[in-house]
Amino acid sequence: MLASPLVLVGADKGGVGKTTVTRLLIDFLQMANRAVRVYDTQAPTGALKRFYPDIAQIIDIRDVRHQARLVESLTQHSAVTIVDIKAGQLTRTLRFMEDVGLLDAASRGEARVMVLHLIGASVASLSELEEVEPFKSKCEYRIVKNFINASNFFQENAHFSERYLGESDASREIIVPRLDPLAYEAVELTGLPFSSFVFDEPARNAEHRPRSFVLRGYVRTWLERSWTNFEAAGLRSYVAPASEKI
């Protein structure tokens, strides 16, 4: 089995909060004492590098050389490998991983590949579920509903969402609750991971001190609720070393 579990965080539609969920996942695993490696596919600048300068690497997931760099590194590291996939590239990334045999290896139990597929409250976003359908049986697949606004994800039109979201998908949903915009903005200004903001660690950028107790409290509660949902979805157990699995 490839030593490093691979977690892909992405969607084909933009504006659904992929990088936010990636940051949540990094914090979640690091707080669980898991070593993490991160690839940011927003080449050439990247968004994760600002928050995780020591572990984030920027790649162009469309470049075969960078694809090889990513996949072949899975044999060389035991840390969890997280890839923040830029908008429009999730299906294309899954296709290349199928073409090179990585998804087949995962279906045989020779690799661990988890996909966190973010969907938004739009028809365009829900229609992505049909696009990724051929790949879902070859990996550990989860749908992530990231409540970045007041949307209820078509709860008042259940028959509509059910057209796209079958029972098997619904049972594998992860909910990321909405974080107050002022609290989110405060974290952004510091350039810190969410957990570092809560622990009141020094900002990488100039900020007004003391840091708001109220905003830190909102972020702390949001982290706890999100991480509880990650735990319930089996994320930590899936990437655990074989020696820790029962």
C-alpha positions as CSV (number, residue, x, y, z in Angstrom):
1,M,0.0,0.0,0.0
2,L,1.2,3.5,-0.8
3,A,2.4,5.0,2.5
4,S,0.7,8.4,2.2
5,P,-3.1,8.7,2.3
6,L,-4.3,11.2,-0.3
7,V,-7.2,13.6,0.4
8,L,-8.5,15.7,-2.5
9,V,-10.6,18.7,-1.7
10,G,-12.3,20.2,-4.6
11,A,-15.2,21.1,-6.9
12,D,-15.6,22.1,-10.5
13,K,-17.7,25.1,-9.5
14,G,-15.9,28.1,-8.0
15,G,-17.0,30.0,-4.9
16,V,-17.9,27.0,-2.7
17,G,-15.2,27.4,-0.1
18,K,-12.6,24.8,-1.1
19,T,-9.7,26.5,0.4
20,T,-11.6,27.2,3.6
21,V,-12.4,23.5,4.0
22,T,-8.8,22.5,3.2
23,R,-7.7,24.8,6.0
24,L,-10.2,23.3,8.3
25,L,-9.0,19.8,7.4
26,I,-5.3,20.7,7.9
27,D,-6.1,22.1,11.4
28,F,-8.2,19.0,12.2
29,L,-5.5,16.6,11.4
30,Q,-2.7,18.6,13.0
31,M,-4.7,18.9,16.2
32,A,-4.9,15.1,16.0
33,N,-1.1,14.9,15.8
34,R,-1.1,13.8,12.1
35,A,1.8,14.9,9.9
36,V,0.4,16.7,6.9
37,R,1.7,17.7,3.5
38,V,-0.3,20.2,1.4
39,Y,-0.4,20.8,-2.3
40,D,-2.1,24.0,-3.5
41,T,-3.1,23.9,-7.2
42,Q,-3.8,27.6,-7.5
43,A,-0.6,28.0,-9.5
44,P,1.3,30.2,-9.8
45,T,0.4,32.2,-6.6
46,G,-1.5,29.8,-4.3
47,A,-3.8,30.7,-1.4
48,L,-2.7,28.2,1.2
49,K,1.0,29.4,1.2
50,R,0.0,32.5,3.2
51,F,-1.5,30.4,6.1
52,Y,0.9,27.4,5.9
53,P,4.2,28.6,4.5
54,D,6.1,25.7,5.9
55,I,4.1,22.8,4.5
56,A,2.2,24.2,1.4
57,Q,3.6,23.5,-2.0
58,I,2.2,25.1,-5.2
59,I,1.7,22.9,-8.3
60,D,-0.2,23.1,-11.6
61,I,-2.4,20.0,-11.5
62,R,-2.8,20.2,-15.3
63,D,1.0,19.7,-15.9
64,V,2.0,16.1,-16.3
65,R,5.3,16.8,-14.5
66,H,3.5,18.1,-11.5
67,Q,1.1,15.2,-11.6
68,A,4.0,12.8,-11.4
69,R,5.6,14.9,-8.6
70,L,2.4,14.5,-6.6
71,V,1.5,10.8,-7.2
72,E,5.1,9.5,-7.0
73,S,5.6,11.3,-3.7
74,L,2.9,9.1,-2.1
75,T,5.5,6.3,-1.9
76,Q,8.0,8.4,-0.2
77,H,6.1,9.9,2.7
78,S,3.8,8.6,5.5
79,A,2.2,12.0,6.2
80,V,-1.3,12.7,5.0
81,T,-1.2,14.4,1.6
82,I,-3.9,17.0,1.1
83,V,-4.6,18.6,-2.3
84,D,-6.6,21.8,-2.6
85,I,-7.9,21.5,-6.2
86,K,-8.7,24.7,-8.0
87,A,-12.1,25.4,-9.5
88,G,-12.9,23.5,-12.7
89,Q,-10.3,20.8,-12.1
90,L,-11.9,18.2,-9.9
91,T,-13.3,15.9,-12.6
92,R,-10.2,16.4,-14.7
93,T,-8.0,15.4,-11.7
94,L,-10.0,12.3,-11.0
95,R,-9.8,11.4,-14.7
96,F,-6.0,11.6,-14.7
97,M,-5.8,9.6,-11.5
98,E,-7.9,6.9,-13.2
99,D,-5.7,7.0,-16.3
100,V,-2.5,6.5,-14.4
101,G,-4.0,3.7,-12.3
102,L,-4.1,5.4,-8.9
103,L,-7.9,5.0,-8.5
104,D,-7.7,1.3,-9.5
105,A,-5.0,0.9,-6.9
106,A,-7.3,2.5,-4.4
107,S,-10.2,0.2,-5.3
108,R,-7.8,-2.8,-4.8
109,G,-6.8,-1.5,-1.3
110,E,-3.2,-0.6,-2.5
111,A,-3.7,3.1,-1.9
112,R,-5.9,5.4,0.1
113,V,-7.7,8.1,-1.8
114,M,-10.4,10.2,-0.3
115,V,-12.4,12.8,-2.2
116,L,-14.1,15.7,-0.4
117,H,-16.5,17.1,-3.0
118,L,-17.8,20.5,-2.1
119,I,-21.2,21.4,-3.5
120,G,-23.1,24.7,-3.4
121,A,-26.7,25.6,-3.5
122,S,-27.0,25.9,-7.2
123,V,-28.0,23.6,-10.1
124,A,-24.6,23.9,-11.6
125,S,-23.0,22.6,-8.5
126,L,-25.4,19.7,-7.9
127,S,-25.0,18.6,-11.5
128,E,-21.3,17.9,-10.8
129,L,-22.5,14.9,-8.9
130,E,-23.3,13.2,-12.1
131,E,-19.9,14.1,-13.6
132,V,-18.0,12.4,-10.7
133,E,-20.3,9.3,-10.6
134,P,-17.9,7.0,-12.5
135,F,-15.1,7.6,-10.0
136,K,-17.0,7.3,-6.7
137,S,-16.8,3.6,-6.4
138,K,-13.0,3.7,-6.7
139,C,-12.3,6.0,-3.8
140,E,-13.6,7.1,-0.4
141,Y,-16.1,9.7,-1.4
142,R,-17.7,12.4,0.8
143,I,-20.0,15.3,-0.1
144,V,-19.3,18.5,1.8
145,K,-22.0,21.1,2.2
146,N,-20.2,24.3,3.2
147,F,-22.7,26.9,4.5
148,I,-20.9,30.0,3.4
149,N,-24.1,32.0,3.3
150,A,-27.7,31.7,4.4
151,S,-28.7,29.1,1.8
152,N,-30.6,26.0,2.9
153,F,-29.4,23.8,0.0
154,F,-32.9,23.4,-1.5
155,Q,-34.4,22.1,1.8
156,E,-37.7,23.5,0.7
157,N,-37.5,21.7,-2.6
158,A,-36.4,18.3,-1.4
159,H,-37.6,16.5,-4.6
160,F,-35.2,18.7,-6.6
161,S,-32.1,17.9,-4.6
162,E,-33.0,14.2,-4.4
163,R,-32.8,14.1,-8.2
164,Y,-29.1,14.6,-7.8
165,L,-28.4,13.4,-4.2
166,G,-29.2,9.7,-3.7
167,E,-29.5,8.0,-0.4
168,S,-25.9,6.7,-0.5
169,D,-24.6,10.2,-1.0
170,A,-26.8,11.7,1.6
171,S,-25.5,9.2,4.2
172,R,-21.9,10.4,3.4
173,E,-22.5,14.2,3.7
174,I,-20.3,16.4,5.8
175,I,-21.8,19.7,7.0
176,V,-19.5,22.7,7.6
177,P,-21.6,25.3,9.4
178,R,-21.5,29.0,8.6
179,L,-18.9,31.2,10.3
180,D,-19.8,34.7,11.1
181,P,-18.3,36.9,8.3
182,L,-16.6,39.3,10.8
183,A,-14.9,36.4,12.5
184,Y,-13.8,34.9,9.2
185,E,-12.4,38.3,8.1
186,A,-10.5,38.7,11.3
187,V,-8.7,35.4,10.7
188,E,-7.9,36.4,7.1
189,L,-6.3,39.6,8.3
190,T,-3.9,37.7,10.6
191,G,-2.7,35.2,8.0
192,L,-2.9,32.5,10.6
193,P,-4.6,29.0,10.6
194,F,-8.0,29.0,12.3
195,S,-6.7,27.2,15.4
196,S,-3.7,29.6,15.8
197,F,-6.2,32.5,15.8
198,V,-8.2,30.8,18.5
199,F,-5.1,30.2,20.6
200,D,-4.2,33.9,20.2
201,E,-0.8,33.2,18.6
202,P,1.0,36.3,17.1
203,A,-0.3,37.3,13.7
204,R,2.0,37.2,10.6
205,N,0.6,40.6,9.7
206,A,0.0,43.7,11.7
207,E,-3.2,43.6,13.6
208,H,-5.1,45.5,16.3
209,R,-4.5,44.0,19.7
210,P,-5.9,42.6,21.9
211,R,-7.6,40.2,19.6
212,S,-11.4,40.1,20.1
213,F,-12.5,37.5,22.7
214,V,-15.9,37.3,21.0
215,L,-14.5,36.7,17.5
216,R,-12.1,34.0,18.8
217,G,-15.1,32.4,20.5
218,Y,-17.1,32.3,17.3
219,V,-14.1,30.7,15.5
220,R,-13.6,28.2,18.3
221,T,-17.2,27.0,18.3
222,W,-17.2,26.8,14.5
223,L,-14.0,24.7,14.6
224,E,-15.5,22.4,17.2
225,R,-18.7,21.8,15.2
226,S,-16.9,21.3,11.9
227,W,-14.4,18.9,13.4
228,T,-17.1,16.9,15.1
229,N,-18.6,16.4,11.7
230,F,-15.3,15.5,10.2
231,E,-14.8,12.9,13.0
232,A,-18.3,11.5,12.5
233,A,-17.6,11.1,8.7
234,G,-14.5,8.9,9.5
235,L,-11.9,11.3,8.2
236,R,-9.4,10.8,11.0
237,S,-9.8,7.0,11.1
238,Y,-9.4,6.7,7.3
239,V,-6.0,8.4,7.2
240,A,-4.8,6.7,10.4
241,P,-1.6,4.6,10.1
242,A,-2.3,0.9,9.7
243,S,-0.7,0.2,13.1
244,E,-3.6,2.2,14.7
245,K,-6.4,0.6,12.8
246,I,-8.4,-2.1,14.6
